[in-house]
């Protein structure tokens, strides 16, 4: 899985950070998302999917890689 975030769409609510704090952080200035790990480990997949589902701005795109 590869993660792409669109900081232009992000509204800074932080739901992604609460769902997957090892993967997402927030900018100290405006609260927009900071992607810590674009290629998360397999055991973080469920939390990352939850973060993408919760994002109110649809700013998180998940690219599934071929096995
Ligand atoms: S949940 Fe979406 S809108 Fe909220 S901080 Fe994360 S990326 Fe931005």
Backbone and ligand atoms as CSV (ligand in chain L), in Angstrom:
chain,resi,resn,atom,element,x,y,z
A,1,UNK,N,N,0.847,-1.196,0.000
A,1,UNK,CA,C,0.000,0.000,0.000
A,1,UNK,C,C,0.882,1.246,0.000
A,2,UNK,N,N,0.448,2.207,-0.801
A,2,UNK,CA,C,1.137,3.493,-0.846
A,2,UNK,C,C,0.092,4.578,-0.561
A,3,UNK,N,N,0.485,5.574,0.230
A,3,UNK,CA,C,-0.453,6.626,0.624
A,3,UNK,C,C,-0.092,7.925,-0.082
A,4,UNK,N,N,-1.126,8.588,-0.590
A,4,UNK,CA,C,-0.960,9.922,-1.156
A,4,UNK,C,C,-1.923,10.843,-0.411
A,5,UNK,N,N,-1.423,11.972,0.066
A,5,UNK,CA,C,-2.320,12.944,0.707
A,5,UNK,C,C,-2.347,14.236,-0.109
A,6,UNK,N,N,-3.512,14.844,-0.117
A,6,UNK,CA,C,-3.697,16.110,-0.829
A,6,UNK,C,C,-3.857,17.212,0.216
A,7,UNK,N,N,-2.743,17.901,0.486
A,7,UNK,CA,C,-2.784,18.916,1.546
A,7,UNK,C,C,-3.650,20.108,1.160
A,8,UNK,N,N,-3.914,20.283,-0.128
A,8,UNK,CA,C,-4.805,21.382,-0.540
A,8,UNK,C,C,-6.244,21.110,-0.132
A,9,UNK,N,N,-6.628,19.843,-0.108
A,9,UNK,CA,C,-7.996,19.489,0.293
A,9,UNK,C,C,-8.139,19.398,1.803
A,10,UNK,N,N,-7.060,19.064,2.499
A,10,UNK,CA,C,-7.101,18.798,3.940
A,10,UNK,C,C,-7.674,19.993,4.708
A,11,UNK,N,N,-8.608,19.688,5.626
A,11,UNK,CA,C,-9.207,20.743,6.440
A,11,UNK,C,C,-8.652,20.728,7.871
A,12,UNK,N,N,-7.703,19.846,8.144
A,12,UNK,CA,C,-6.955,19.919,9.388
A,12,UNK,C,C,-7.640,19.418,10.634
A,13,UNK,N,N,-8.650,18.580,10.467
A,13,UNK,CA,C,-9.366,18.104,11.655
A,13,UNK,C,C,-8.611,17.086,12.489
A,14,UNK,N,N,-7.695,16.372,11.865
A,14,UNK,CA,C,-6.859,15.444,12.605
A,14,UNK,C,C,-7.429,14.059,12.818
A,15,UNK,N,N,-8.519,13.722,12.139
A,15,UNK,CA,C,-9.077,12.372,12.312
A,15,UNK,C,C,-8.079,11.301,11.888
A,16,UNK,N,N,-7.296,11.604,10.859
A,16,UNK,CA,C,-6.312,10.629,10.383
A,16,UNK,C,C,-5.241,10.377,11.439
A,17,UNK,N,N,-4.863,11.411,12.164
A,17,UNK,CA,C,-3.834,11.279,13.191
A,17,UNK,C,C,-4.351,10.417,14.338
A,18,UNK,N,N,-5.619,10.609,14.682
A,18,UNK,CA,C,-6.189,9.795,15.760
A,18,UNK,C,C,-6.298,8.335,15.348
A,19,UNK,N,N,-6.578,8.083,14.068
A,19,UNK,CA,C,-6.735,6.705,13.593
A,19,UNK,C,C,-5.391,6.005,13.437
A,20,UNK,N,N,-4.373,6.733,12.965
A,20,UNK,CA,C,-3.078,6.107,12.676
A,20,UNK,C,C,-1.951,7.081,12.996
A,21,UNK,N,N,-1.644,7.264,14.291
A,21,UNK,CA,C,-0.662,8.278,14.679
A,21,UNK,C,C,0.774,7.972,14.249
A,22,UNK,N,N,1.063,6.716,13.898
A,22,UNK,CA,C,2.423,6.411,13.426
A,22,UNK,C,C,2.600,6.819,11.974
A,23,UNK,N,N,1.487,7.061,11.303
A,23,UNK,CA,C,1.537,7.293,9.862
A,23,UNK,C,C,1.283,8.764,9.513
A,24,UNK,N,N,0.380,9.399,10.279
A,24,UNK,CA,C,-0.010,10.772,9.978
A,24,UNK,C,C,0.307,11.685,11.150
A,25,UNK,N,N,0.693,12.899,10.840
A,25,UNK,CA,C,0.854,13.944,11.852
A,25,UNK,C,C,0.214,15.206,11.288
A,26,UNK,N,N,0.209,16.253,12.103
A,26,UNK,CA,C,-0.368,17.513,11.641
A,26,UNK,C,C,0.660,18.617,11.709
A,27,UNK,N,N,0.597,19.502,10.728
A,27,UNK,CA,C,1.458,20.674,10.674
A,27,UNK,C,C,1.197,21.553,11.898
A,28,UNK,N,N,2.259,21.965,12.564
A,28,UNK,CA,C,2.100,22.786,13.770
A,28,UNK,C,C,1.448,24.133,13.478
A,29,UNK,N,N,1.605,24.632,12.280
A,29,UNK,CA,C,1.099,25.968,11.962
A,29,UNK,C,C,-0.391,25.975,11.639
A,30,UNK,N,N,-0.810,25.110,10.723
A,30,UNK,CA,C,-2.200,25.184,10.272
A,30,UNK,C,C,-2.976,23.887,10.451
A,31,UNK,N,N,-2.353,22.877,11.026
A,31,UNK,CA,C,-3.068,21.635,11.299
A,31,UNK,C,C,-3.236,20.707,10.115
A,32,UNK,N,N,-2.726,21.100,8.956
A,32,UNK,CA,C,-2.878,20.213,7.803
A,32,UNK,C,C,-2.014,18.968,7.969
A,33,UNK,N,N,-2.408,17.963,7.242
A,33,UNK,CA,C,-1.803,16.646,7.424
A,33,UNK,C,C,-0.338,16.631,6.984
A,34,UNK,N,N,0.454,15.903,7.745
A,34,UNK,CA,C,1.847,15.622,7.394
A,34,UNK,C,C,1.968,14.103,7.324
A,35,UNK,N,N,2.366,13.620,6.170
A,35,UNK,CA,C,2.492,12.177,5.982
A,35,UNK,C,C,3.856,11.714,6.492
A,36,UNK,N,N,3.847,10.890,7.528
A,36,UNK,CA,C,5.099,10.421,8.118
A,36,UNK,C,C,5.658,9.221,7.362
A,37,UNK,N,N,4.758,8.348,6.902
A,37,UNK,CA,C,5.203,7.140,6.199
A,37,UNK,C,C,4.295,6.903,5.000
A,38,UNK,N,N,4.784,7.190,3.829
A,38,UNK,CA,C,3.979,7.003,2.616
A,38,UNK,C,C,3.788,5.532,2.280
A,39,UNK,N,N,4.699,4.699,2.782
A,39,UNK,CA,C,4.609,3.257,2.529
A,39,UNK,C,C,4.537,2.545,3.876
A,40,UNK,N,N,3.336,2.451,4.438
A,40,UNK,CA,C,3.194,1.923,5.797
A,40,UNK,C,C,3.443,0.422,5.851
A,41,UNK,N,N,3.864,-0.070,7.009
A,41,UNK,CA,C,4.050,-1.509,7.160
A,41,UNK,C,C,2.693,-2.216,7.097
A,42,UNK,N,N,2.704,-3.485,6.718
A,42,UNK,CA,C,1.439,-4.221,6.561
A,42,UNK,C,C,0.557,-4.190,7.813
A,43,UNK,N,N,1.167,-4.191,8.983
A,43,UNK,CA,C,0.327,-4.233,10.183
A,43,UNK,C,C,-0.354,-2.899,10.477
A,44,UNK,N,N,-0.053,-1.874,9.701
A,44,UNK,CA,C,-0.731,-0.586,9.858
A,44,UNK,C,C,-1.853,-0.399,8.836
A,45,UNK,N,N,-2.035,-1.380,7.954
A,45,UNK,CA,C,-2.996,-1.208,6.859
A,45,UNK,C,C,-4.405,-0.917,7.356
A,46,UNK,N,N,-4.842,-1.624,8.366
A,46,UNK,CA,C,-6.220,-1.440,8.841
A,46,UNK,C,C,-6.412,-0.028,9.387
A,47,UNK,N,N,-5.430,0.457,10.135
A,47,UNK,CA,C,-5.533,1.811,10.694
A,47,UNK,C,C,-5.490,2.863,9.588
A,48,UNK,N,N,-4.683,2.614,8.577
A,48,UNK,CA,C,-4.597,3.570,7.461
A,48,UNK,C,C,-5.916,3.603,6.698
A,49,UNK,N,N,-6.503,2.437,6.466
A,49,UNK,CA,C,-7.809,2.409,5.788
A,49,UNK,C,C,-8.867,3.134,6.605
A,50,UNK,N,N,-8.817,2.974,7.906
A,50,UNK,CA,C,-9.768,3.673,8.773
A,50,UNK,C,C,-9.550,5.188,8.674
A,51,UNK,N,N,-8.298,5.617,8.654
A,51,UNK,CA,C,-7.991,7.041,8.530
A,51,UNK,C,C,-8.559,7.603,7.230
A,52,UNK,N,N,-8.371,6.871,6.131
A,52,UNK,CA,C,-8.883,7.341,4.842
A,52,UNK,C,C,-10.403,7.407,4.854
A,53,UNK,N,N,-11.024,6.438,5.530
A,53,UNK,CA,C,-12.488,6.405,5.594
A,53,UNK,C,C,-13.015,7.576,6.418
A,54,UNK,N,N,-12.295,7.927,7.475
A,54,UNK,CA,C,-12.755,8.979,8.379
A,54,UNK,C,C,-12.508,10.377,7.834
A,55,UNK,N,N,-11.556,10.517,6.929
A,55,UNK,CA,C,-11.166,11.853,6.460
A,55,UNK,C,C,-12.359,12.568,5.820
A,56,UNK,N,N,-12.788,13.683,6.394
A,56,UNK,CA,C,-13.971,14.367,5.866
A,56,UNK,C,C,-13.712,15.064,4.538
A,57,UNK,N,N,-12.453,15.282,4.201
A,57,UNK,CA,C,-12.113,16.013,2.975
A,57,UNK,C,C,-11.731,15.077,1.825
A,58,UNK,N,N,-11.770,13.770,2.075
A,58,UNK,CA,C,-11.317,12.787,1.070
A,58,UNK,C,C,-9.924,13.156,0.566
A,59,UNK,N,N,-9.066,13.521,1.496
A,59,UNK,CA,C,-7.720,13.973,1.136
A,59,UNK,C,C,-6.694,12.852,1.155
A,60,UNK,N,N,-7.117,11.654,1.559
A,60,UNK,CA,C,-6.179,10.526,1.655
A,60,UNK,C,C,-6.534,9.503,0.584
A,61,UNK,N,N,-5.587,9.231,-0.294
A,61,UNK,CA,C,-5.776,8.247,-1.354
A,61,UNK,C,C,-4.848,7.075,-1.084
A,62,UNK,N,N,-5.389,5.873,-1.174
A,62,UNK,CA,C,-4.592,4.669,-0.965
A,62,UNK,C,C,-4.387,3.978,-2.300
A,63,UNK,N,N,-3.132,3.695,-2.597
A,63,UNK,CA,C,-2.792,2.988,-3.834
A,63,UNK,C,C,-2.358,1.590,-3.433
A,64,UNK,N,N,-3.152,0.618,-3.830
A,64,UNK,CA,C,-2.815,-0.773,-3.496
A,64,UNK,C,C,-1.795,-1.278,-4.502
A,65,UNK,N,N,-0.699,-1.840,-3.970
A,65,UNK,CA,C,0.326,-2.336,-4.865
A,65,UNK,C,C,0.062,-3.777,-5.229
A,66,UNK,N,N,0.488,-4.161,-6.414
A,66,UNK,CA,C,0.329,-5.549,-6.849
A,66,UNK,C,C,1.214,-6.435,-5.990
A,67,UNK,N,N,0.712,-7.588,-5.645
A,67,UNK,CA,C,1.463,-8.525,-4.803
A,67,UNK,C,C,2.474,-9.272,-5.642
L,1,LIG,S1,S,-8.469,13.487,8.361
L,1,LIG,FE1,FE,-8.250,14.366,6.292
L,1,LIG,S2,S,-8.834,16.497,6.523
L,1,LIG,FE2,FE,-8.418,15.717,8.585
L,1,LIG,S3,S,-6.244,16.198,9.007
L,1,LIG,FE3,FE,-6.334,14.139,8.122
L,1,LIG,S4,S,-6.051,14.432,5.901
L,1,LIG,FE4,FE,-6.617,16.401,6.784
